[in-house]
Each structure stands twice: as C-alpha cells, then as structure tokens.
Amino acid sequence: MRMKNVAVFKPVTMSSEHNPPYHRPYYAVDDNVAKIGYAVECACTTAQLAPWMLIDLQQDFDVNYITLINRLDELGMRIYLK
C-alpha cells in the first residue's frame, strides 16, 4: 500500500539554490522522482556547511516515516543525515 505524500505541492524553501532555475526547492515537492543519474529538475543546494530545507505541511499530521531520495549519480555520496 502506498502512503500518501503530504508534502506534495506544499510551500518549500532551501538555504540556497544551486544552478537556478534547474535546482529549485519546488522540485522537492513536485511528486516526481528522477530515475536517471543526471536529473536536471531537482532540489539541490550550493555547497554549504549546513544546508537545510523547510517544507510547510500547512496542517498537523501524524508522520510515520519520511523518505528522502538522494541523487543517483556519483555526487549522491555527499549526503549526510543527522
């Protein structure tokens, strides 16, 4: 059973944008997942020490899990989760 993505089309901001207009925050909540390594339209910040993303869900939800999908190319090894 597929769970509902409550973040789809919600307001989103990021600490920076790498290469706008191709790496805009909007692409994090557009409900599309790129199946190729070099996806042009994706959410990507510039090189920063502590990048962040904020998604306003606009109401309260009981969240059971969060799925993050990283880049599929060789640069995908750069993600760090805390």
Secondary structure, DSSP 8 states (H G I E B T S, - for coil): -----TTTT--EEES--SSTTTT-GGGGSSS----STT-SS-----S-SS--EEE--SS------------SSGGGGG----
